[in-house]
Amino acid sequence: MEHLISLKEWSPAKIREVLDLAKNVKADPEKYSQVMNRKTLLMIFEKPSLRTRLSFEAGMTQMGGHAIYYNTSTSPMGSGKETISDSIKTASRFIDLIMARLFKHEDLLEMAQYATVPVINALTDDSHPCQILADLQTIKEKKGRLAGLKLAYLGDGFNNVTHSLMFGGTKTGLHVSIGSPAGVDYSPRADVVADCCNYAAESGGSVCVTDNPVEAIKDADVVYTDSWMSYHIPKEQEDERIAKFMPYQVNSELMAHAKPDALFMNCLPANRGREQTAEVIDGPQSIVFDEAENRLHAQKAVILTLCSA
């Protein structure tokens, strides 16, 4: 049995396999319309969601299966009346796989430890692998390849999306450039950078971390940003973070340093006027809704891969 906890644990070959399957699922959905017949996905939500719930639930339905939405705020597990281990052991008797969107990565690891069915990380404070698989699928669709391209990420480097992008990007041969303010509260974790340098050495990619936004974005094929206010950030830090990150806002002036045909990506939700301007996210270089759509196809591929493992 196999899980999707983080792209750190998945080999480059496994990532490529899932991306190839996602391409096939998207191109010929009818071929996969009954492959999950009589299969059930349990969707555990602790964090709010739009794209995650809709894409997973629609994906199971489109493949002939069924999805159960389970909100921890109204459950024994969320109230502390039942342990995670007992909840997951019980759930595993009823369903075929589990998807969880949680605050603490440690809780996901505990779920995977006690589950007797595959577990999918749909987001934790540490990692967001499903999003990055969809991102890689989208880049490959638009550019025809991954290896050798430069992906520049601007903004908050100390978050789950950044770290997952670094893992997925360096394992597939991308040159990943992170532009974020200096300091442990804003830059990628040192252990993630070290791991990704090793992955890049094997794939032919590279990783660069800088506090200079122009250096980060220069000649980029893909420009990526994310919210400056992740779910775990206290509201009272908002003004301070806006001031800190404003030099990294993706606007037309900064985009001019990327390649003329550079793509713009944001995993959404997006706040126009903060991490990017409206003219960028709503402009011709933006592929954010293609990126969002591919959550459906990439996650179908993850489900199929784990259920056949």
Helices and strands as residue ranges (DSSP letters): H 12-27, G 29-32, E 40-45, H 51-62, E 66-71, G 72-74, H 76-79, H 84-91, E 97-101, H 105-114, E 119-121, H 129-143, E 150-154, H 160-171, E 175-179, H 190-203, E 206-210, H 213-217, E 222-225, G 235-237, H 238-245, G 246-248, H 252-255, E 263-266, H 278-281, H 288-308
